[in-house]
């Protein structure tokens, strides 16, 4: 009688956890907890990867950057993240105008981009944790972007915090509280009012 060959042992998997979608969700869950615990600035890719039990390279493979990972956790679209990033590309003398316009256009634009942000903003009004995450994210983006461009400034984090608070306050008045005078103005009119103040705060009144 012919003998049945013994089954060949399967090689052990290395690297990723089984299941791409499962690994991605584990990372998202770990990131959500870490952002809630330490805020945007304190959470790092390495810490989130350790919490999820994966390599940091796998987190980067799925999300590309901490910004994109935060965006996925908070339902911020990639187009929104790109628009914020692109606002910092260009001459210093028009930085305030670009940042203000990009910020307002996202909130006033396509619902698929603006609705997740509005949901986050509504949560931030009543929830200190959500408020802290939103505030830290915007402040960190401003700080990271302007610090290399304006090395003569020693207080970029403070300036970024003031500018982000102004912009968030404007959106609260326009989209949440619905102050009539703000609702009735178009985006470009608001840019003309706000951009000079944002420019002065971010650059210290220094134009290239």
N, C-alpha and C positions, 0 to 999 in steps of 0.2 A: 504494500500500500504506500503510495507516495506521501511523503511528509509535507505538512504545511509549513512554509517558511515563517520563522518568527517575525513578528511585526517590528519594523525599524523604529527606533526611538526618535521622536520628533525633537528637533533642536529647540532649546529654550529661547523664547523671545527676549530680546534685549532692547533697552531704550524706552520706547513709549509704553504706556499702559494699553491694554487691549481696548480697541474701540475708539476711533477718532472722536466721535461725538461725545462719548463718555469722558474722555480726557479733557476735552474743551469745557464741558460743564463743571468738572471738578475744579479746573483752574478758575472759572468764573465764580464759583462758590467761594473758593479760597480768597480770591481778589476782593469780592464784596465784603467778606468778613475783615480782611486786613485793612481795606480803605476805611471801613467803619471804625476800626480800632485805632488806627494811626493817622488817618487823613491821607490826602493825596500825596503830600510832601514826604511823609514818614514811611509810607508803603514803598517797598522796592520789589523789582522783579524777582530777585533772589529770595526774599522772604516769602513772597506769594508762591513761588515754585516749591519752596520747602514745605509750606503749609499744604500744598496740593500733592506732595510726594512725587514730583516730576523734576526733570532738569530745567534750568532756566532757559536753555536753548529751545526747549519745546514750547515754553510760553511765548518766546519771540517768534517761533515758527507759526503759531496760531494767530498772534496779535500784532507782531511787528514792533510795538513800542508800548511804554507805559500809558501814553496818551490813548492809544487805540484800545488797550485793555480797559482803561477807565471808561472810555466811550462805550464799550460793549456792556460793561456793568451798569452804566447809567443810561443806556439806550441812546447815546449820542451818535449820530451817523458819521461815517467817514467824510462825507462832503462837508459837514459842519467843521470837523477837525481840520480839514484841508483849508477851508476858508479862513479860519482863525490863524493858521500857520502862514498863509500867503500874505496876510495883512502886515506881517513884519518884514516883508521883502520890499526893499525900495529905499529911497532917500530919507534921512532922518527928519528933514523939515516938514514932511507930510505924514509922519508916523501917526500922530493923533487922529488925523482925518481918516487914514486907512483902517485903523483899529476901530474907531467909532462906527464907520460905515459897515465894516464886516460884521460887527457885533449886532447892529440894528437890522441889517439885511437878513441875517440868520433868523432872528426872532420874528421878523415880519414876512419871511419868505415861505417856501414850500412847507406845507403842513407836516410832511414826513420828517423834515428837519426841525421845525419849530415846536411841534407838539410834544416830543420827548423833553425838550428843554423847558417848556411851560409846565409840564407835569413835575419836573424836578424843582422848578421854582416855587410852585404851589406847595410842594412838600417842605421846601426850605423855610417857608414862612412860618409853618407850624411845628417844624421838627428841627431841633438844633443840630442833630447829626447830619441831616441832609443839607442844612444851611452851611455847616462847616465844610462839607465835602465840595459843594458848589463853589464856595468862596475860595477855598484852597486851590481848587483846580484852575480857576480863572487867574488867581494871583500868581500861581506857579508858572502858568503859560506866559504871562506878561513878564515875570521876572527872568525866566530862562531866555526869552527872546530879546529883551532890551539890555541885559547885562553885558553881553559881548559887544553890542553896538555902542554902548555908552559907558566905557570903562572909567570915565572921569567921575561918574556918580557913585557915591558910597552907600546910598540908601535906596537901592533899586527895589527891594522887597517892600519897603514902606510906600514908595511911590506907586508900585503896582497894586498894592492893597487899596490905596485911595482911589485910583482910577477904576479898578474893578468894582468897588463899592458904588461909585458914581454911575457906572454903566448898568449895574444890576438894579440900582434904585430907579433909574430912568425906565427900565423895562417893567419893573413892578408897577410904576405909575401908569404906564401906557397900556400894558396888557392884562394886569391883574386888578388893580384898583380902578383903572379906566378913567383917569383924570381927563375931563373933556378937552382941555387945551392941548394935552399931549396926544390924545387919540386923533384929534383933527389935523395935526401936522403930518406932512409926509416925511419919509425917511431923510431926504436930502435937506429939508429945512432943519430937522433935529441935528443932523450932522454939522450944519453951519453954527448952530448954537453951542453944541457940546465939544466939538473937535478941538477948538483952541484951548479949552481948559484941560482936556486930556493931554494935548501936546505939551502944555506947560508943566503938567504934573510928571509926565513920563520922562521928559528930556531936561527938566530943570531950567526951562527957558533958553536952552542952548540949541541953536540951529546950526546944522553943518553948512 
